Amino acid sequence: MADDLFKALADSTRRTILDELAERSGQTLFEICSRLSVKHQLGISRQAVSQHLAVLETAGLVETRREGRCKFHDLNTAPLRLIAERWPTPDPPGPEKSTS
């Protein structure tokens, strides 16, 4: 799972898609494409965005749900928390407590 996660995060376009879903989760492919084009000036095809979303979904960062004919994409940050918990940082040494 970690390999898929790091692969998904390695691409700047996929990180931009995640930023957009963090700002407003539950977007359709059309909405994501529109925001990438208008807000980020990315001239990217719907097919390319769809492929990026598939990589993000494989990594568990995007979940989809269908309502009628519409497919909505939601951000899932749980895999990021799992990675952060994988390498916990040790507690920094603190000042010695005085016994006075």
C-alpha positions as CSV (number, residue, x, y, z in Angstrom):
1,M,0.0,0.0,0.0
2,A,2.8,2.4,0.8
3,D,4.2,2.1,-2.7
4,D,0.9,3.0,-4.3
5,L,0.6,6.0,-1.9
6,F,4.1,7.3,-2.6
7,K,3.6,6.8,-6.4
8,A,0.3,8.8,-6.2
9,L,1.9,11.6,-4.3
10,A,4.9,11.8,-6.6
11,D,3.0,13.6,-9.3
12,S,2.3,17.3,-9.0
13,T,-1.0,17.1,-11.0
14,R,-2.3,14.4,-8.6
15,R,-1.2,16.6,-5.6
16,T,-3.2,19.5,-7.2
17,I,-6.2,17.2,-7.6
18,L,-5.9,16.3,-3.9
19,D,-5.7,20.0,-3.0
20,E,-8.9,20.6,-4.9
21,L,-10.7,17.7,-3.2
22,A,-9.4,19.0,0.2
23,E,-11.0,22.3,-0.6
24,R,-14.2,20.8,-1.8
25,S,-14.8,17.1,-1.6
26,G,-17.5,15.3,-3.6
27,Q,-16.7,16.7,-7.0
28,T,-17.5,15.1,-10.3
29,L,-14.9,14.5,-13.0
30,F,-16.3,17.5,-14.9
31,E,-16.0,19.8,-11.9
32,I,-12.4,18.6,-11.2
33,C,-11.4,19.2,-14.8
34,S,-13.0,22.7,-14.8
35,R,-11.2,23.7,-11.6
36,L,-7.9,22.4,-12.9
37,S,-8.3,24.4,-16.1
38,V,-9.6,27.7,-14.6
39,K,-7.9,27.9,-11.3
40,H,-4.6,26.2,-12.1
41,Q,-4.4,26.8,-15.9
42,L,-3.7,23.1,-16.5
43,G,-4.5,22.1,-20.0
44,I,-5.2,18.5,-19.3
45,S,-7.7,16.2,-20.9
46,R,-10.6,14.5,-19.1
47,Q,-9.1,11.2,-19.9
48,A,-5.8,12.2,-18.2
49,V,-7.6,13.5,-15.1
50,S,-9.6,10.2,-15.0
51,Q,-6.3,8.3,-15.1
52,H,-4.8,10.4,-12.3
53,L,-8.0,9.8,-10.2
54,A,-7.6,6.1,-10.8
55,V,-4.1,6.2,-9.4
56,L,-5.3,8.2,-6.4
57,E,-8.2,5.7,-5.9
58,T,-5.8,2.7,-6.0
59,A,-3.7,4.4,-3.3
60,G,-6.8,4.9,-1.2
61,L,-6.6,8.7,-1.3
62,V,-9.8,9.1,-3.3
63,E,-13.1,7.3,-2.7
64,T,-15.9,7.3,-5.2
65,R,-19.6,7.1,-4.9
66,R,-22.4,7.0,-7.5
67,E,-25.6,8.8,-7.3
68,G,-27.7,8.1,-10.4
69,R,-25.5,8.8,-13.4
70,C,-23.0,11.0,-11.5
71,K,-19.8,9.7,-10.0
72,F,-18.5,11.8,-7.1
73,H,-14.9,11.8,-5.8
74,D,-14.1,12.3,-2.1
75,L,-10.8,12.8,-0.4
76,N,-9.7,10.1,2.1
77,T,-6.7,11.1,4.3
78,A,-6.6,7.9,6.3
79,P,-3.7,6.4,4.2
80,L,-1.6,9.6,5.0
81,R,-2.2,9.1,8.7
82,L,-1.1,5.5,8.4
83,I,2.2,6.6,6.8
84,A,2.7,9.3,9.5
85,E,2.1,6.7,12.2
86,R,4.6,4.3,10.6
87,W,7.6,6.4,11.6
88,P,6.8,8.0,14.9
89,T,9.2,10.6,16.1
90,P,10.7,10.0,19.6
91,D,9.8,12.4,22.3
92,P,12.4,15.1,22.5
93,P,14.5,15.1,25.7
94,G,13.1,17.6,28.2
95,P,14.7,19.4,31.1
96,E,15.3,17.3,34.2
97,K,12.6,17.7,36.8
98,S,13.9,19.2,40.0
99,T,13.1,17.6,43.3
100,S,13.0,20.7,45.4
